[in-house]
Amino acid sequence: MAGYKGILFDMDGVLVDSEPLFHKAVNIVVEQCGAAPITEAENSRYLLGTTVAETWVRVKELRGIPQAPTELLSIYNAVVQEVLRSDLTPRPGVRALIAEAQRRGLPIAVASSSLREWVNLKLSVIGLTGAFPVALGGDDVENGKPAPDIYIKAARLIGLEAAECVAIEDSPVGLAAASASGAYTVCTLTDSTRHLDLSAADVIIEDLERFDYGLLAGGG
């Protein structure tokens, strides 16, 4: 079906290529705890696309770190905000797609596994705070990705059903959530995720400069 009425954006790997920065921040905390760094392979297999709370449950299990996940998350919160402020830019095609959606009068939203506080920080750093009337984080829903809850909620808050929207993702966990919501799924590739199983996507593109505007309603 063409003519989708809204766009739901994941944040990390879609709007910004922040996954390497999160991996860096995770390892700052892990090394402070005296444990071996999380490898690229472990990060891709166990952490990408998960909620922040789930990330630290998994890191604790992977490295046998004695601190509670909530304590680790508190330390990580400060570290990651500092890291995100240092080096963050929109991915190719992001601004053009947002502008096109606005030109067509289509509502857009962010549906991220990151904490809402971090979502707002990242939008501020890249100068897109005012672009999204709805910006949700993983702490805005009871069940994080791969459950479809955040996509269903984001669509509802912009006045649509998820099946009326294009959802843009970059990871298997995110694609599972978007697909389960009924949205049409577009997957963008990053160095962190291009080697993973992304077959759940309806279409895979290198970046948003290759997005097919013909999918959207309100052309002309």
C-alpha positions in Angstrom: 0.0 0.0 0.0 1.3 3.4 -1.0 0.1 6.7 0.5 1.1 6.2 4.1 -0.2 9.1 6.3 2.6 9.4 8.9 6.2 8.5 9.6 7.5 6.9 12.8 11.3 7.3 13.3 13.5 5.2 15.4 16.3 7.4 16.9 19.6 5.5 17.1 20.9 4.4 13.7 18.0 6.2 11.9 18.1 9.9 12.9 21.6 9.8 14.2 24.4 7.2 14.1 24.8 7.0 17.8 25.2 3.3 18.3 29.0 3.6 18.4 28.7 6.3 21.0 26.5 4.1 23.2 28.9 1.3 22.9 31.7 3.7 23.9 29.7 4.8 26.9 28.8 1.3 28.0 32.5 0.4 28.0 33.4 3.4 30.0 31.1 2.1 32.8 32.1 -1.5 32.4 35.8 -0.7 32.6 35.1 1.5 35.7 33.7 -1.7 37.2 37.0 -3.5 36.5 35.5 -5.8 33.8 36.6 -6.5 30.3 35.0 -4.3 27.5 32.0 -5.4 25.7 33.1 -6.5 22.2 31.5 -5.3 18.9 30.1 -8.8 18.4 28.5 -8.9 21.9 27.2 -5.4 21.4 25.5 -6.3 18.1 24.2 -9.7 19.4 22.9 -8.7 22.8 22.5 -4.9 23.1 21.4 -3.3 19.9 17.8 -2.1 19.9 17.1 -3.1 23.5 15.8 -0.7 26.2 18.4 0.9 28.5 17.2 -1.1 31.5 17.5 -4.4 29.6 20.9 -3.4 28.3 22.3 -3.3 31.9 20.6 -6.6 32.9 22.4 -8.2 30.0 25.8 -6.5 30.6 25.7 -7.6 34.2 25.1 -11.1 33.1 27.8 -11.0 30.4 30.5 -9.7 32.7 29.3 -10.9 36.2 29.5 -7.3 37.4 28.4 -7.2 41.1 26.6 -3.9 41.0 22.8 -3.9 40.5 21.5 -2.9 37.1 19.8 0.1 38.5 23.1 1.3 40.0 24.9 0.7 36.7 22.2 2.6 34.8 22.6 5.6 37.1 26.3 5.8 36.4 25.7 5.2 32.7 23.1 8.0 32.5 25.7 10.6 33.4 28.4 9.1 31.1 26.2 8.8 28.0 24.9 12.3 28.2 28.4 13.7 28.2 29.3 11.4 25.3 26.2 12.3 23.2 26.9 16.0 23.5 30.4 15.5 22.1 29.8 14.1 18.6 26.3 13.8 17.1 25.0 14.8 13.7 21.8 13.9 11.7 22.3 11.0 9.3 22.1 11.6 5.5 18.6 12.4 4.2 17.1 13.0 7.6 16.4 16.7 7.3 15.2 16.4 3.7 12.6 13.6 4.7 11.4 15.7 7.6 11.0 18.7 5.4 9.1 16.7 2.8 6.7 15.3 5.4 6.1 18.8 6.6 5.5 20.0 3.1 2.9 17.2 2.6 1.2 17.9 6.0 2.1 14.4 7.3 2.6 13.9 11.1 5.8 12.4 12.3 7.0 11.0 15.6 10.1 9.4 17.3 9.7 5.9 18.7 13.0 5.1 20.4 14.3 2.5 22.9 16.4 5.2 24.5 15.2 7.0 27.6 12.9 9.9 26.8 15.5 12.3 28.5 18.1 11.1 26.0 15.8 11.3 23.1 15.2 15.0 23.9 18.9 15.6 24.4 19.8 14.1 21.0 17.1 16.1 19.2 18.4 19.2 20.9 22.0 18.5 19.9 21.1 18.0 16.3 18.7 20.9 16.1 15.5 19.0 15.6 13.7 19.5 18.8 10.8 21.4 17.2 10.4 19.0 14.3 8.6 16.3 16.2 5.3 16.9 18.0 5.7 13.4 19.5 9.0 11.9 20.7 8.8 8.8 22.8 11.5 6.9 24.7 11.6 3.3 25.9 10.5 4.5 29.4 7.2 5.7 27.9 5.8 2.2 27.4 5.5 -0.9 29.7 6.9 -3.3 27.1 10.0 -2.2 25.1 11.0 -3.3 21.7 10.6 -6.0 20.2 7.1 -5.5 21.6 5.1 -3.2 19.3 3.8 -1.0 22.1 5.9 2.1 21.3 5.0 2.2 17.7 1.3 1.7 18.5 1.4 4.5 21.0 3.4 6.9 18.8 1.0 6.4 15.9 -2.0 7.0 18.2 -0.5 10.2 19.5 -0.2 11.6 16.0 -3.8 10.5 15.3 -3.2 7.4 13.2 -3.1 3.6 13.4 0.4 2.1 13.0 -0.8 0.4 9.8 -1.2 3.9 8.3 2.4 4.7 8.9 5.9 4.0 7.6 8.3 3.0 10.4 12.0 3.5 9.9 14.3 1.2 11.8 17.9 -0.1 11.7 18.0 -3.2 13.9 16.3 -6.6 14.1 14.8 -5.8 17.5 13.3 -2.5 16.2 12.1 -4.1 13.0 10.3 -6.8 15.0 8.5 -4.1 17.0 7.6 -2.0 13.9 6.4 -5.1 11.9 4.3 -6.3 14.8 2.6 -3.0 15.1 1.4 -3.3 11.5 3.5 -0.4 10.1 5.3 -0.6 6.8 8.9 -1.0 7.7 11.9 0.7 6.0 15.4 -0.3 7.2 18.4 2.0 6.9 21.9 0.5 7.2 24.6 1.4 9.6 28.0 -0.1 10.2 26.7 -1.4 13.5 23.7 -3.3 12.0 24.3 -4.0 8.3 25.7 -7.5 9.0 22.6 -8.5 11.1 19.4 -10.3 9.9 17.3 -7.4 8.7 15.0 -9.6 6.6 11.9 -8.5 8.5 12.0 -5.1 6.7 9.6 -4.5 3.9 12.5 -2.6 2.2 16.1 -2.0 3.0 18.0 1.2 1.9 21.5 2.5 2.5 20.3 5.7 4.2 17.3 8.2 4.0 18.7 9.9 0.9 17.4 6.7 -0.8 13.9 6.9 0.8 11.1 6.5 -1.7 8.8 9.5 -1.3 6.3 7.7 -3.4 5.3 5.7 -0.3 3.9 8.8 1.3 0.4 10.4 0.9 0.0 14.0 -0.1 2.4 14.1 -3.1 2.2 16.6 -5.9 
